[in-house]
Amino acid sequence: MKIKALLFAFCVLLAGGVFAADKPVITVEGVQMPAWVERASGARDPLTLGTRLAGSDRIYTGPGARALLRLVDGSTVKLGENGILALEDLGKKKIKMKDLVTASLDVVKGAFRFTTQALSKYRGERDVKVRIVTITAGIRGTDFWGKADDTRDILCLIEGKVAVTRAQESFTMNEPMSFYIAPKNQPGQPVAKVEQKQLDVWAAETEIAAGKGAIRKGGKWRVYLAEVSGQEEALKVYDALRNAGYAAEIRPAKKEEATTYRVRVSHFMSKKEAEMFGAAFVGKFGITETRVSK
């Protein structure tokens, strides 16, 4: 009887509980370094491609940095420089035979963009909430940009619809190219139209720009920042880079009878991107020269 009960419970879980655990709710697809992920335990590591993010994780970006994340439903999340994004309530399950993705994205600091993918194969439901310090936005299929700084919080609707809540205010934004500004400790300003020129400026704050040495999913180029005979020497360069927010790796290589240790950063989309990244490190972290290859 106990075995039958366990089998029955397992079947119920498959039918109505969490679905395919092989895909995390949110992963990293692009990084313009330096950037880090801080776990609930307090451990802090460089943000790297394919990193499986979990609830209570925080993403940090440094000066000039960007992060591109993707939810399992196909939506993209972008974070600009000097930003902090806290992840909560990440989940995926089936309800009445439909997939449901849930997430709470807390923009503590910096510029942020959330975009659903109109052509995504995802046919389920999503319950995604974004909070930009004092503004909470409930998303129902949309594209919007926001920013939190020391003086105000901004929400700009590019397309779609968001339900907005701030203190005692509650309203819906459904007019494309409109924005709402909430000054710190003051009433929010009326929703107004945004000019394309201003939107272009805002959007650039969250885009990974060409020629900035970013790593992206599918990138095949690598830059070797050090090649040394001693493991300890390699670890010094490796640790210094990772502490500074760069996704460095160490790979041993055989040269005749000796072993050398190579410190590298991988996944650049072009040779030029890798070269530009490497050039910026000559003279830093003990790096004297760099080499690029596939």
Buried (B, 14 or more C-beta within 10 A) or exposed (E): EEEEEEEEEEEEEEEEEEBEEEEBBBBBBBBBBBBBBBEEEEEBBBBBBEBEBBBBBBBBBBEBBBBBBBBBBBBBBBBBBBBBBBBBBBEBBBEEEEBBBBBBBBBBBBBBBBBBBEEEEBEBBBBBBBBBBBBBBBBBBBBBBBBBEEEBBBBBBBBBBBBBBBEEEEEEBBEBBBBBBBEEEEEBEEBEEBEEEEBEEBBEBBBBEEEBBBBBBEBEBBBBBBBBEEBEBBBBBBBBBBBBBBBBBBBEEEEEEEEBBBBBBBBBBBBBBBBBBBEEBEEEBBBEEBBBEE
